[in-house]
Amino acid sequence: MNKKEYVFPEGFLWGGATAANQCEGAWNVDGKGMTVEDCLPYREVGVADFTKQFAFSTKDIEEALNAGPEANYPKRRGIDFYHHYKEDIKMFAEMGYKVFRMSIAWSRIFTNPDDLEPNEKGIAFYEDMFKELKKYNIEPLVTLSHYDPHIKLVTDYRGWYSREVIDMFTKFAKVCFERFGKYAKYWLTFNEVDAMLRHPLTSGALVEDRFTDMPFEQAIYQAMHNQLVASAKAVKMCHEIVPESQVGCMLTKLCFYPFTCKPEDNLANQKRMRDIYKYCDIQVFGEYPKYLLKEIERKGLDIYKPEEDLKILKEGTVDFVSFSYYMTSCMAMKTEGLDMAPGNTVNGVKNPYLPSSEWGWQTDPTGLRISLVELYDRYRKPLFIVENGLGAKDVVKDGKVHDPYRIEYLREHVKAMSDAINEDGVDLWGYTWWGCIDLVSESTRQMSKRYGFIYVDVDDYGNGSYERIKKDSFYYYKQVIESNGKDLD
């Protein structure tokens, strides 16, 4: 029997992904302002206690603002990419990256969100990073907002519920397009745009105890609307300022299966999937889907969305759809007595047919193929996988890191991508492995949950040399890229 070949289009964009708040560190250097993420402390919690990571109050803010720089706030130090970026980008180039997904910290460009003038030192840092990427012919894929709103949006405003934040954000976006447009043509507006409903703090700078005058759900849905308007404005602006630009949206591609063939489990699954798509639907089609309008009506929410907003949404639709994909879960109408499995920001019913990672996430390469087909059939726009990866506890032995589990995860997901392209007809532009270098985990704020092809010598408490070490997976991914996905052995 002939060995199956896995084929990718010429020019396929292989690379890796990071986020400023998880890797840069240097939280108070060169005029950077403080963010929500700088105020989230490390906590010892179990795998199933993920939601506790986002329990946050005004008291927590006060404690964080009074804590010194040595306090244990992991995002403040990250992996010190701010001072290591040239070394790290050189290693990305050695792997053969065609693209690097990064985010720009709003708080580096504007120390305070309502400042009139940008921070030139912050601009200089990113400009130098773009030049470094260009030196190695690595295309930037830039996310404008990746879970790092200013803390002043909480203390001085009401997060994204405040209408003023739309103009503050578009001012920031305009500076980015004007100053960095000559370096970058691929842009994303908001990371995991659907995440506002799951963690309104890191997505929308919303703290529940600061909304005693209304149901918190009202604030969340209004903040989501305001963010979508800002996104549409940014898309239109980018097309005008950077004529060759391609601007995409980004969603959390949570993939669920009905736990049984009971009709009610299938209905529960359908409703859950609509929850995932509803905000991406607006960014692609330029209007609220009817099922979302019915949901808002049913909940009795009063969302301020004037006609001008609806016009802006229509004019600011995206060019492509990007997404994160890590694992799958099951849905059941009734979950009493069923085993539950933790996942990427949500819990689901455990699938007995799938293995689980050390953090309980169920590995499912076939689910990636299913997700690609679902998204392409729904939107008929090019797709980009901008997050995919495996968090694991890596061990350094004799100066080396052997991570066959990560290689296996990568291999099987690359096969699924190839099948989606060649057998299912999906138009897939590229793939950026999440946390291509170890960084602080968003879900747990740990360093010990490692995703990277490059090991960074720092522990959960900030101890270590910050030395970079190439893992076995580093060389494997280099082989995959060199062969354009053909050599997977």
Backbone torsions as a table, in degrees:
resi	resn	phi	psi	omega
1	MET	NA	133.3	178.6
2	ASN	-69.7	142.1	178.0
3	LYS	-71.7	135.7	-179.7
4	LYS	-67.9	134.9	177.3
5	GLU	-98.8	138.6	176.6
6	TYR	-107.5	121.9	-169.4
7	VAL	-121.3	141.6	175.6
8	PHE	-128.4	151.0	-178.2
9	PRO	-62.2	150.6	173.8
10	GLU	-62.1	134.6	-178.9
11	GLY	86.1	7.1	178.0
12	PHE	-58.3	136.8	-173.6
13	LEU	-93.0	96.8	175.4
14	TRP	-89.8	141.9	177.3
15	GLY	-177.3	-154.7	-178.3
16	GLY	-141.5	168.1	-173.8
17	ALA	-135.3	144.3	173.6
18	THR	-140.6	176.2	171.3
19	ALA	-134.2	141.3	-176.4
20	ALA	-54.1	-44.9	-174.0
21	ASN	-68.3	-17.5	-177.0
22	GLN	-100.3	-13.8	-176.0
23	CYS	-127.3	-32.9	-168.8
24	GLU	-65.3	-43.4	-171.9
25	GLY	67.6	-147.5	177.8
26	ALA	47.0	48.1	-169.0
27	TRP	-66.1	-21.8	-179.4
28	ASN	-128.7	30.1	-175.7
29	VAL	-102.9	141.5	172.8
30	ASP	55.1	40.6	172.8
31	GLY	84.4	9.6	178.8
32	LYS	-69.7	137.7	176.4
33	GLY	-87.1	163.7	-179.7
34	MET	-80.8	143.6	-178.8
35	THR	-118.8	170.7	174.0
36	VAL	-56.0	-43.3	-177.2
37	GLU	-63.5	-31.1	177.1
38	ASP	-67.2	-12.7	-176.7
39	CYS	-105.3	4.4	-178.6
40	LEU	-95.8	112.4	-176.5
41	PRO	-80.2	157.3	173.1
42	TYR	-70.1	138.0	178.8
43	ARG	-136.1	139.7	176.1
44	GLU	-81.8	101.2	178.9
45	VAL	-130.8	157.1	178.3
46	GLY	-78.8	169.6	-178.6
47	VAL	-55.2	-41.9	-174.4
48	ALA	-82.4	-1.3	-175.3
49	ASP	-101.3	28.6	-174.2
50	PHE	-55.8	-41.9	-175.6
51	THR	-60.7	-24.8	178.9
52	LYS	-65.3	-21.8	179.6
53	GLN	-63.8	-23.4	-175.0
54	PHE	-108.9	8.5	172.6
55	ALA	-71.6	116.9	-170.0
56	PHE	-147.5	139.5	-176.2
57	SER	-136.5	173.3	175.5
58	THR	-60.0	-35.5	177.4
59	LYS	-61.6	-40.0	178.2
60	ASP	-62.4	-39.1	178.3
61	ILE	-61.3	-47.2	-178.4
62	GLU	-61.1	-40.8	178.1
63	GLU	-63.8	-42.4	-178.8
64	ALA	-67.4	-40.3	-179.1
65	LEU	-67.2	-26.4	-179.7
66	ASN	-93.0	-8.3	-178.5
67	ALA	-78.6	141.8	177.8
68	GLY	-76.4	169.9	-177.2
69	PRO	-63.6	-17.5	179.8
70	GLU	-86.6	-7.7	178.2
71	ALA	-62.1	159.7	-171.6
72	ASN	-86.1	75.8	174.4
73	TYR	-115.5	94.3	-168.6
74	PRO	-55.8	-34.8	-176.3
75	LYS	-68.4	-18.5	179.4
76	ARG	-68.3	-28.7	-179.2
77	ARG	-105.2	-31.3	-178.4
78	GLY	52.0	-133.2	173.2
79	ILE	-115.5	17.6	-179.3
80	ASP	56.5	39.7	175.0
81	PHE	-58.3	-26.8	-179.8
82	TYR	-56.1	-34.4	-179.6
83	HIS	-106.6	-4.8	-177.8
84	HIS	-116.3	5.9	-168.9
85	TYR	-61.0	-33.6	180.0
86	LYS	-67.6	-42.7	176.5
87	GLU	-62.5	-42.7	-177.3
88	ASP	-69.9	-43.6	179.6
89	ILE	-63.7	-35.5	177.0
90	LYS	-61.6	-38.0	178.1
91	MET	-71.1	-36.0	175.1
92	PHE	-60.7	-41.8	179.7
93	ALA	-64.6	-37.0	178.1
94	GLU	-62.6	-34.9	176.5
95	MET	-71.1	-20.1	178.0
96	GLY	101.0	18.3	-176.2
97	TYR	-52.4	136.2	171.3
98	LYS	-97.2	-23.5	-175.7
99	VAL	-146.3	147.5	175.8
100	PHE	-131.8	115.5	176.2
101	ARG	-84.0	126.0	-178.8
102	MET	-137.9	168.7	172.2
103	SER	-125.6	154.5	175.9
104	ILE	-101.6	124.8	178.7
105	ALA	-74.0	114.0	177.9
106	TRP	-50.9	-38.6	-175.9
107	SER	-73.7	-10.4	170.7
108	ARG	-86.0	-31.8	-178.5
109	ILE	-81.6	-39.4	173.1
110	PHE	-127.3	111.0	-178.3
111	THR	-52.5	-42.7	173.4
112	ASN	-119.9	143.7	-174.3
113	PRO	-63.6	-24.1	-178.7
114	ASP	-100.9	11.7	173.9
115	ASP	-62.6	147.3	180.0
116	LEU	-83.0	-31.3	-177.2
117	GLU	-118.2	144.9	-179.8
118	PRO	-74.2	164.2	178.2
119	ASN	-88.1	109.1	-174.1
120	GLU	-65.4	-29.0	178.4
121	LYS	-68.0	-36.4	176.2
122	GLY	-66.3	-42.3	177.9
123	ILE	-61.9	-40.9	-179.0
124	ALA	-63.1	-37.7	179.5
125	PHE	-61.7	-48.9	-178.0
126	TYR	-70.4	-35.4	177.9
127	GLU	-62.4	-40.3	178.2
128	ASP	-66.5	-36.7	177.3
129	MET	-64.7	-42.9	178.2
130	PHE	-61.8	-39.4	178.5
131	LYS	-64.8	-37.7	178.6
132	GLU	-65.7	-41.1	176.8
133	LEU	-63.8	-41.6	-179.7
134	LYS	-63.7	-34.4	178.9
135	LYS	-57.4	-32.5	-178.6
136	TYR	-104.2	12.0	179.8
137	ASN	57.9	38.5	175.9
138	ILE	-100.6	123.9	-178.4
139	GLU	-80.3	126.7	175.8
140	PRO	-77.0	142.5	168.4
141	LEU	-119.4	108.4	-165.2
142	VAL	-104.4	125.4	173.4
143	THR	-99.1	128.5	-178.5
144	LEU	-77.5	-36.3	-178.0
145	SER	-136.0	111.7	-179.2
146	HIS	-128.5	78.8	173.9
147	TYR	56.1	43.5	-180.0
148	ASP	-144.2	53.0	177.8
149	PRO	-66.8	148.9	175.4
150	HIS	-55.0	143.5	174.1
151	ILE	-67.0	-24.5	179.0
152	LYS	-67.9	-20.3	174.2
153	LEU	-67.6	-24.5	175.8
154	VAL	-84.3	-48.8	-171.6
155	THR	-78.6	-34.5	-174.6
156	ASP	-105.0	-17.0	179.6
157	TYR	-131.3	-162.8	177.2
158	ARG	-119.8	45.7	-179.4
159	GLY	61.0	-150.8	-178.7
160	TRP	-72.9	-4.0	171.1
161	TYR	-65.9	-31.1	-178.7
162	SER	-74.2	125.9	-177.1
163	ARG	-61.0	-30.1	-177.8
164	GLU	-61.0	-24.8	-175.2
165	VAL	-66.8	-26.4	177.6
166	ILE	-57.1	-49.9	-178.6
167	ASP	-69.3	-34.7	176.9
168	MET	-61.6	-43.7	-178.6
169	PHE	-68.5	-42.9	-178.6
170	THR	-67.1	-28.8	173.6
171	LYS	-63.7	-44.7	176.6
172	PHE	-61.7	-45.8	-179.8
173	ALA	-61.1	-41.1	-179.4
174	LYS	-61.2	-42.9	177.5
175	VAL	-61.9	-42.6	179.6
176	CYS	-61.8	-45.2	-178.9
177	PHE	-66.4	-40.8	-178.0
178	GLU	-70.3	-38.6	-175.3
179	ARG	-90.2	-28.9	-174.5
180	PHE	-116.3	-2.7	-177.9
181	GLY	-59.5	-28.1	179.6
182	LYS	-72.6	-14.8	179.7
183	TYR	-102.8	-25.8	-171.0
184	ALA	-130.3	132.4	176.5
185	LYS	-113.1	-16.5	178.5
186	TYR	-102.3	124.6	-176.8
187	TRP	-134.8	147.8	170.2
188	LEU	-123.9	144.3	-178.9
189	THR	-84.4	-68.9	-177.0
190	PHE	-120.7	131.9	175.3
191	ASN	-68.1	133.4	176.5
192	GLU	41.5	68.1	-172.1
193	VAL	-58.5	-23.7	-179.8
194	ASP	-78.9	-5.5	-170.3
195	ALA	-73.6	-14.2	-179.2
196	MET	-53.8	-36.2	-178.0
197	LEU	-72.6	-25.9	-176.7
198	ARG	-93.1	-42.9	177.8
199	HIS	-140.3	82.8	-176.7
200	PRO	-64.2	-18.8	179.2
201	LEU	-67.7	-57.7	-175.0
202	THR	-76.6	-22.9	177.3
203	SER	-87.4	-38.7	-170.9
204	GLY	-127.7	7.2	-179.2
205	ALA	56.4	38.9	-179.3
206	LEU	-105.6	125.7	177.3
207	VAL	-117.5	122.7	-168.2
208	GLU	-58.4	-39.5	-175.1
209	ASP	-72.9	-0.6	176.8
210	ARG	-100.3	10.2	179.6
211	PHE	-128.5	52.3	-178.9
212	THR	-74.8	-11.5	-177.6
213	ASP	-91.1	2.3	-178.8
214	MET	-158.4	160.5	171.7
215	PRO	-60.8	136.3	-177.5
216	PHE	-60.5	-32.5	179.0
217	GLU	-61.5	-34.6	176.3
218	GLN	-60.6	-45.3	179.7
219	ALA	-63.3	-40.1	-178.4
220	ILE	-63.9	-48.0	-177.6
221	TYR	-67.5	-34.5	176.6
222	GLN	-69.4	-41.1	177.7
223	ALA	-61.6	-38.7	178.7
224	MET	-63.6	-43.3	178.1
225	HIS	-60.6	-46.5	-178.8
226	ASN	-61.0	-38.4	179.3
227	GLN	-66.7	-38.4	178.2
228	LEU	-66.3	-37.1	176.2
229	VAL	-64.5	-44.0	178.1
230	ALA	-61.7	-39.8	178.4
231	SER	-62.4	-46.7	-179.7
232	ALA	-62.1	-40.9	177.2
233	LYS	-62.0	-41.3	-179.9
234	ALA	-66.1	-40.4	178.3
235	VAL	-59.3	-49.5	-179.4
236	LYS	-62.3	-42.7	-179.7
237	MET	-63.6	-42.4	-179.8
238	CYS	-62.3	-41.9	178.1
239	HIS	-61.3	-33.8	-178.8
240	GLU	-77.8	-40.7	-175.0
241	ILE	-84.5	-36.2	-179.9
242	VAL	-119.3	86.0	-170.9
243	PRO	-55.4	-32.2	-177.8
244	GLU	-88.6	6.2	-172.2
245	SER	-71.6	153.0	170.9
246	GLN	-123.1	120.3	-175.0
247	VAL	-115.0	128.0	-177.4
248	GLY	-118.5	167.2	169.2
249	CYS	-101.8	171.5	-178.6
250	MET	-144.9	126.1	179.1
251	LEU	-125.5	159.2	173.2
252	THR	-80.9	107.6	-178.7
253	LYS	-85.3	81.5	172.1
254	LEU	-79.7	128.5	-177.5
255	CYS	-114.8	123.8	-179.0
256	PHE	-120.9	149.5	171.6
257	TYR	-116.4	145.2	171.1
258	PRO	-60.2	134.5	-176.4
259	PHE	-67.3	-32.6	176.0
260	THR	-136.4	178.8	176.0
261	CYS	-87.9	10.3	174.7
262	LYS	-59.8	135.5	178.3
263	PRO	-54.8	-37.8	-177.9
264	GLU	-67.8	-30.7	175.4
265	ASP	-70.5	-36.9	177.1
266	ASN	-67.3	-37.8	177.2
267	LEU	-65.3	-42.8	177.7
268	ALA	-60.5	-39.4	179.7
269	ASN	-67.1	-42.3	179.3
270	GLN	-61.3	-43.1	178.9
271	LYS	-63.8	-40.5	-179.6
272	ARG	-64.7	-40.3	-179.8
273	MET	-67.9	-34.7	176.0
274	ARG	-63.0	-37.3	176.3
275	ASP	-58.6	-35.7	-179.3
276	ILE	-71.0	-39.5	-172.5
277	TYR	-87.9	-18.0	-163.9
278	LYS	-59.8	-35.2	-179.3
279	TYR	-85.7	-32.2	173.3
280	CYS	-64.4	-35.4	176.3
281	ASP	-55.4	-41.3	-179.5
282	ILE	-66.2	-41.6	-178.1
283	GLN	-69.2	-29.7	180.0
284	VAL	-86.0	-45.9	-173.4
285	PHE	-96.4	-12.9	174.9
286	GLY	79.1	18.6	178.9
287	GLU	-158.8	156.7	177.2
288	TYR	-66.9	130.0	174.0
289	PRO	-68.8	149.7	-176.5
290	LYS	-60.3	-34.7	-178.6
291	TYR	-66.8	-31.1	176.7
292	LEU	-73.1	-39.5	175.9
293	LEU	-61.1	-39.9	178.1
294	LYS	-65.3	-38.6	178.9
295	GLU	-63.2	-44.9	178.9
296	ILE	-62.3	-42.1	178.8
297	GLU	-64.8	-43.9	-177.8
298	ARG	-63.6	-34.8	-179.5
299	LYS	-82.9	-6.9	178.7
300	GLY	70.9	30.6	-178.6
301	LEU	-89.7	140.7	-179.9
302	ASP	-108.8	95.2	-176.6
303	ILE	-97.2	122.9	177.9
304	TYR	-78.3	109.5	178.2
305	LYS	-142.4	83.2	-178.0
306	PRO	-63.4	164.3	-178.5
307	GLU	-55.7	-35.4	179.5
308	GLU	-61.6	-37.7	177.0
309	ASP	-62.3	-43.2	-177.7
310	LEU	-65.2	-33.5	176.1
311	LYS	-67.5	-42.1	178.9
312	ILE	-62.0	-43.4	178.9
313	LEU	-59.6	-38.0	-178.5
314	LYS	-70.1	-33.5	-176.4
315	GLU	-85.4	-13.5	-173.6
316	GLY	-115.3	42.2	178.9
317	THR	-76.8	155.4	-171.6
318	VAL	-87.7	163.7	-179.1
319	ASP	-91.8	-28.5	-179.7
320	PHE	-149.9	167.3	-177.7
321	VAL	-118.3	123.3	175.9
322	SER	-115.2	162.1	-175.6
323	PHE	-160.9	161.2	170.9
324	SER	-101.5	144.8	176.4
325	TYR	-146.9	126.7	179.6
326	TYR	-128.5	-38.7	-168.9
327	MET	-162.5	176.7	175.5
328	THR	-129.4	164.5	176.1
329	SER	-142.2	179.6	176.6
330	CYS	-116.2	156.5	178.1
331	MET	-120.6	140.3	174.9
332	ALA	-138.7	146.7	178.9
333	MET	-63.3	-38.2	177.3
334	LYS	-124.2	125.9	-174.2
335	THR	-107.4	0.8	-180.0
336	GLU	-58.9	129.5	177.4
337	GLY	84.3	-3.2	-179.7
338	LEU	-96.4	147.1	175.9
339	ASP	-70.9	132.0	179.6
340	MET	-106.5	147.8	-180.0
341	ALA	-123.6	133.7	176.5
342	PRO	-71.6	160.3	179.9
343	GLY	-156.4	-162.2	-178.4
344	ASN	-71.7	89.6	177.7
345	THR	76.3	-5.7	-179.6
346	VAL	-140.2	162.8	171.6
347	ASN	-107.2	149.7	177.1
348	GLY	-143.3	175.0	177.2
349	VAL	-72.8	134.6	-176.8
350	LYS	-68.0	134.6	178.5
351	ASN	-90.6	116.6	-176.2
352	PRO	-69.1	-9.4	-176.6
353	TYR	-97.9	2.2	-174.9
354	LEU	-122.5	145.4	173.9
355	PRO	-77.1	162.6	-179.5
356	SER	-123.4	149.6	175.8
357	SER	-78.8	178.4	179.0
358	GLU	-62.0	-22.4	178.9
359	TRP	-100.0	9.7	173.7
360	GLY	88.6	-0.4	-179.9
361	TRP	-75.4	132.3	-175.2
362	GLN	-89.6	119.6	-175.7
363	THR	-77.2	130.7	-173.9
364	ASP	-154.3	85.3	178.2
365	PRO	-60.6	-36.2	178.7
366	THR	-61.4	-33.4	177.0
367	GLY	-61.4	-30.2	176.2
368	LEU	-67.3	-43.2	177.8
369	ARG	-62.3	-44.4	177.8
370	ILE	-58.9	-43.2	-179.0
371	SER	-63.8	-42.4	178.7
372	LEU	-60.8	-44.4	180.0
373	VAL	-66.2	-44.7	179.6
374	GLU	-58.3	-47.4	-177.7
375	LEU	-66.8	-42.1	-177.9
376	TYR	-69.8	-39.2	177.6
377	ASP	-65.3	-34.4	-176.5
378	ARG	-76.9	-41.9	-170.1
379	TYR	-108.1	-23.3	-179.8
380	ARG	54.1	38.1	175.6
381	LYS	-127.5	155.9	177.8
382	PRO	-57.1	147.7	-179.1
383	LEU	-113.0	156.2	178.0
384	PHE	-144.6	121.3	174.8
385	ILE	-85.0	109.5	-174.7
386	VAL	-106.7	-3.7	171.8
387	GLU	-149.7	127.8	173.7
388	ASN	-164.6	133.6	-179.0
389	GLY	174.6	179.0	-176.1
390	LEU	-128.8	119.8	173.8
391	GLY	-86.1	129.6	-177.1
392	ALA	-151.7	162.5	175.9
393	LYS	-89.1	106.6	-180.0
394	ASP	-91.4	149.5	-179.1
395	VAL	-122.6	131.8	175.3
396	VAL	-89.6	124.1	178.4
397	LYS	-132.6	120.0	-177.9
398	ASP	55.2	38.9	176.2
399	GLY	77.0	11.0	-178.2
400	LYS	-129.1	158.0	176.2
401	VAL	-126.2	114.6	178.2
402	HIS	-98.4	117.3	-176.2
403	ASP	-132.3	65.4	-179.5
404	PRO	-60.6	-29.1	178.7
405	TYR	-62.7	-36.6	179.1
406	ARG	-73.9	-38.1	177.2
407	ILE	-62.9	-43.5	179.8
408	GLU	-63.4	-43.7	178.6
409	TYR	-59.8	-47.1	-179.8
410	LEU	-62.9	-46.9	-177.7
411	ARG	-56.2	-49.3	-175.3
412	GLU	-69.2	-32.6	178.2
413	HIS	-75.3	-31.6	174.2
414	VAL	-65.2	-41.1	176.8
415	LYS	-59.9	-42.8	-179.7
416	ALA	-63.5	-38.6	177.4
417	MET	-63.2	-45.7	-179.5
418	SER	-60.7	-42.3	179.0
419	ASP	-63.8	-40.0	179.3
420	ALA	-64.0	-37.3	179.9
421	ILE	-72.0	-50.8	-168.9
422	ASN	-88.4	-27.9	-179.3
423	GLU	-102.6	-30.7	-175.0
424	ASP	-105.5	-6.7	175.0
425	GLY	76.3	23.4	-179.1
426	VAL	-77.1	137.4	176.3
427	ASP	-92.1	96.6	-177.0
428	LEU	-112.2	121.7	-176.1
429	TRP	-81.9	-38.0	-173.5
430	GLY	-171.3	-179.6	-173.4
431	TYR	-148.9	121.3	175.6
432	THR	-121.5	114.8	179.6
433	TRP	-65.1	133.0	-178.0
434	TRP	-74.4	136.9	177.9
435	GLY	62.2	51.0	-176.7
436	CYS	-58.4	-21.4	169.5
437	ILE	-125.3	142.3	-178.8
438	ASP	-50.1	138.5	177.9
439	LEU	-149.5	178.4	-178.9
440	VAL	-74.5	123.9	-178.6
441	SER	-64.0	136.7	176.8
442	GLU	-71.1	-41.4	-172.7
443	SER	-72.7	-30.8	-177.5
444	THR	-124.9	-10.5	-176.6
445	ARG	59.4	35.0	177.2
446	GLN	-105.4	151.9	166.4
447	MET	-89.8	-24.8	-175.7
448	SER	-70.5	-16.0	172.2
449	LYS	-89.7	92.9	-168.9
450	ARG	-101.8	136.5	-179.9
451	TYR	-112.2	-20.8	-161.9
452	GLY	-74.3	162.2	166.8
453	PHE	-84.2	-13.1	179.9
454	ILE	-120.6	122.6	179.0
455	TYR	-81.5	135.4	175.4
456	VAL	-113.8	123.6	-174.6
457	ASP	-78.1	79.6	172.9
458	VAL	-151.9	140.9	-176.9
459	ASP	-99.6	-174.1	-176.5
460	ASP	-60.0	-22.4	-174.9
461	TYR	-105.5	7.9	177.0
462	GLY	89.5	6.1	179.4
463	ASN	-85.3	138.6	177.1
464	GLY	144.7	175.2	-176.3
465	SER	-90.5	-13.4	-174.7
466	TYR	65.1	17.5	175.2
467	GLU	-64.9	145.1	176.7
468	ARG	-99.3	132.4	-179.6
469	ILE	-129.7	129.9	179.3
470	LYS	-76.5	126.5	176.7
471	LYS	-84.5	168.7	175.6
472	ASP	-57.0	-36.9	-179.1
473	SER	-64.1	-24.5	175.3
474	PHE	-56.9	-49.8	-177.0
475	TYR	-72.6	-31.3	177.8
476	TYR	-67.3	-46.3	-179.9
477	TYR	-64.2	-36.2	175.8
478	LYS	-58.2	-42.0	178.5
479	GLN	-64.4	-43.4	178.7
480	VAL	-60.2	-45.5	-178.1
481	ILE	-67.7	-44.0	-179.8
482	GLU	-58.2	-34.9	-177.9
483	SER	-94.7	4.1	-175.3
484	ASN	52.4	43.6	174.3
485	GLY	85.5	1.8	-177.7
486	LYS	-82.9	-37.4	-175.5
487	ASP	-95.2	96.5	-176.7
488	LEU	-109.9	5.6	-178.8
489	ASP	-78.8	NA	NA
